[in-house]
Amino acid sequence: MASSAKKVFAASRLPRHTGLSAWVAMLPRRKEKPHLEGHATADVVVIGGGFAGLSAARRLRELDPTLKITVLEAGVIGEAAAGRNSGFIIDLPHDVSSQDYGSDTVARSREAIEISRTAIALASTVAAEEGWSRDVFDPCGRYSVSIGSEGDHHLADYAKALVKLDEKHQLMTASDIADVTGTTTYTSALFTPGTVMVQPAAYIRGLADSLRDPVRIHEKTPAVQIEEAGAGWLVKTPQGSIGCGRIILANNGHAESFGFFKSRLLHIFTFASMTHEFDPVRLPGQRKWAATPALPMGTTVRRVEGGTGDRILVRSRYTYHPNIEAGEGTLRRASAKHDEKYRARFPALKDIPMQFRWGGAMAVTLNAVPAFGEIERGIFAACGCNGVGATKATANGIAAAELMLGQKTRMTEIFARFDAPRSLPPQPFRTIGAKANLAYREWRAGAE
Ligand SMILES: Cc1cc2nc3c(=O)[nH]c(=O)nc-3n(C[C@H](O)[C@H](O)[C@H](O)COP(=O)(O)OP(=O)(O)OC[C@H]3O[C@@H](n4cnc5c(N)ncnc54)[C@H](O)[C@@H]3O)c2cc1C
């Protein structure tokens, strides 16, 4: 006999942020969308107002403008990872290599590029519709930069792979990249033009504000419980509830807080610092540029041009937190690393200290696949950003919306082919393994 017990998924924890992100601090105050009070109904509830959730809501609305869609955001739009990242919407995969570059690898890389460009297309459409300035959305490309021969080789190798993929790029010498960045630290660079740079908090706020009726957004409204209710679901929040037919779960690592993808998501944090403003004449080179490291665990650096002065952003360090929370001590240690990297690159700015420090959570899977698909009847996951959520989470949200509405598209086709996230080793081996792996890879990245 079939069991009549209704399914209940209760959140064991809610997001908590580490430090105040410069991106939010630099924006004017904004009126938050009201929190949910009392009982409401919707066709679809989206849990999470980051890249994945807001992109899913946008795609649902595009496909069926009659759908009643409600987005629940635990905190304030722009304060979680989607608004506190370094702002790179990257079009090319990090890990292409020209060695053994067979047709399978080329095909996989092309699909990864297609995923990224689908995300960039959504972002570009919103930017054009909303008339965003280049301070918010700048299709300016990015520099991959190296410090030392291992990074130089990696970039040369990467450039060969880009030739096979027929992707535009330009290898640069130490002196070329010094002309751009005003620092002589870098030994070579590779410019690729397809990356879009955003002010991430402005981007994610703007994406939320572009979602007009019939999409509703409730901020400071965490989903605390999801329970079966007849043919649909009841989503409970601290001061209300919503009955709905279907759900898109777009809360990244916090999917696990509801018991989904248990022992399949690695909760990795990374950290950033941003300086006080400085007079632009203090640093030669261009006033706006963005550089990622040649080696995977190195340091991201960005110069941000402002009306009253410029700033430098430094992002580095990765730490593992199985409880999805990084404390002040971890932030302090990451900040010390940022200062060291900053001083090494910009000795001329040694009197300009950091003004803002922050960290944020990412959810990574062992086999680098998304946590995607219909995970319960009517509940669709768009989680597991794998560290580059500006593209991967955006495309994941689009694919989840399309799958929910029965659309057959390139994204649903590509996402359907991903394996399920692999199971992580049990504790304490998981923590020991994750920490050892991160420490080893950071050591490999050396000065980068
Ligand atoms: C310092 C830093 C720099 C980074 N730089 C880059 C970069 O340059 N480029 C890049 O591509 N990626 C970068 N990342 C990673 C990127 O930010 C993430 O991959 C991305 O934000 C994931 O998007 P998402 O929508 O899946 O999840 P999130 O952005 O985490 O959004 C999930 C949302 O769900 C909400 N939520 C959680 N639980 C609940 C609940 N119970 N109810 C309601 N809402 C809930 C959260 O508050 C959050 O707003 C960076 C990350 C950090 C921390």
The ligand as a Tripos MOL2 file, in Angstrom:
@<TRIPOS>MOLECULE
LIG
   53    58     1     0     0
SMALL
NO_CHARGES

@<TRIPOS>ATOM
      1 C1         34.5110   36.9230   -3.3580 C.3       1 LIG1
      2 C2         33.9100   36.1260   -4.4890 C.ar      1 LIG1
      3 C3         34.3070   36.3670   -5.7900 C.ar      1 LIG1
      4 C4         33.7430   35.6530   -6.8530 C.ar      1 LIG1
      5 N1         34.0240   36.0220   -8.1360 N.ar      1 LIG1
      6 C5         33.3400   35.4840   -9.1680 C.ar      1 LIG1
      7 C6         33.4820   36.0020  -10.4830 C.ar      1 LIG1
      8 O1         34.1690   36.9890  -10.7250 O.2       1 LIG1
      9 N2         32.7920   35.3710  -11.4810 N.ar      1 LIG1
     10 C7         31.9640   34.2940  -11.2360 C.ar      1 LIG1
     11 O2         31.3800   33.7500  -12.1820 O.2       1 LIG1
     12 N3         31.7670   33.8470   -9.9840 N.ar      1 LIG1
     13 C8         32.4160   34.4190   -8.9510 C.ar      1 LIG1
     14 N4         32.1670   33.9930   -7.6730 N.ar      1 LIG1
     15 C9         31.1970   32.9100   -7.4760 C.3       1 LIG1
     16 C10        29.7540   33.3970   -7.6700 C.3       1 LIG1
     17 O3         29.4890   34.5150   -6.8780 O.3       1 LIG1
     18 C11        28.7970   32.2450   -7.3530 C.3       1 LIG1
     19 O4         29.1570   31.1570   -8.1590 O.3       1 LIG1
     20 C12        27.3610   32.6570   -7.6620 C.3       1 LIG1
     21 O5         26.9500   33.7270   -6.8500 O.3       1 LIG1
     22 C13        26.3910   31.4860   -7.5240 C.3       1 LIG1
     23 O6         25.1290   31.9420   -7.9130 O.3       1 LIG1
     24 P1         23.8110   31.2750   -7.3640 P.3       1 LIG1
     25 O7         22.6540   32.0490   -7.8340 O.co2     1 LIG1
     26 O8         23.8680   29.8200   -7.6520 O.co2     1 LIG1
     27 O9         23.9620   31.3500   -5.7740 O.3       1 LIG1
     28 P2         23.9800   32.6210   -4.8120 P.3       1 LIG1
     29 O10        24.5630   33.7820   -5.4710 O.co2     1 LIG1
     30 O11        24.5830   32.1370   -3.5340 O.co2     1 LIG1
     31 O12        22.4330   32.8810   -4.6010 O.3       1 LIG1
     32 C14        21.6440   32.0240   -3.8280 C.3       1 LIG1
     33 C15        20.6480   32.8680   -3.0740 C.3       1 LIG1
     34 O13        19.7910   31.9970   -2.3230 O.3       1 LIG1
     35 C16        19.4790   32.6470   -1.1140 C.3       1 LIG1
     36 N5         19.0110   31.6310   -0.1570 N.ar      1 LIG1
     37 C17        19.7190   30.6730    0.4750 C.ar      1 LIG1
     38 N6         18.9060   29.9420    1.2520 N.ar      1 LIG1
     39 C18        17.6610   30.4460    1.1020 C.ar      1 LIG1
     40 C19        16.3900   30.1210    1.6610 C.ar      1 LIG1
     41 N7         16.2310   29.1410    2.5430 N.pl3     1 LIG1
     42 N8         15.3130   30.8680    1.2720 N.ar      1 LIG1
     43 C20        15.4520   31.8850    0.3790 C.ar      1 LIG1
     44 N9         16.6370   32.2250   -0.1630 N.ar      1 LIG1
     45 C21        17.7140   31.5260    0.2020 C.ar      1 LIG1
     46 C22        20.7760   33.3410   -0.7250 C.3       1 LIG1
     47 O14        20.5510   34.3860    0.2010 O.3       1 LIG1
     48 C23        21.2810   33.8320   -2.0740 C.3       1 LIG1
     49 O15        20.8590   35.1360   -2.3690 O.3       1 LIG1
     50 C24        32.7550   34.6610   -6.5910 C.ar      1 LIG1
     51 C25        32.3650   34.3990   -5.2790 C.ar      1 LIG1
     52 C26        32.9070   35.1330   -4.2410 C.ar      1 LIG1
     53 C27        32.4340   34.8500   -2.8430 C.3       1 LIG1
@<TRIPOS>BOND
     1     1     2 1
     2     2     3 ar
     3     2    52 ar
     4     3     4 ar
     5     4     5 ar
     6     4    50 ar
     7     5     6 ar
     8     6     7 ar
     9     6    13 1
    10     7     8 2
    11     7     9 ar
    12     9    10 ar
    13    10    11 2
    14    10    12 ar
    15    12    13 ar
    16    13    14 ar
    17    14    15 1
    18    14    50 ar
    19    15    16 1
    20    16    17 1
    21    16    18 1
    22    18    19 1
    23    18    20 1
    24    20    21 1
    25    20    22 1
    26    22    23 1
    27    23    24 1
    28    24    25 2
    29    24    26 1
    30    24    27 1
    31    27    28 1
    32    28    29 2
    33    28    30 1
    34    28    31 1
    35    31    32 1
    36    32    33 1
    37    33    34 1
    38    33    48 1
    39    34    35 1
    40    35    36 1
    41    35    46 1
    42    36    37 ar
    43    36    45 ar
    44    37    38 ar
    45    38    39 ar
    46    39    40 ar
    47    39    45 ar
    48    40    41 1
    49    40    42 ar
    50    42    43 ar
    51    43    44 ar
    52    44    45 ar
    53    46    47 1
    54    46    48 1
    55    48    49 1
    56    50    51 ar
    57    51    52 ar
    58    52    53 1
@<TRIPOS>SUBSTRUCTURE
     1 LIG1         1 GROUP 0 **** ****
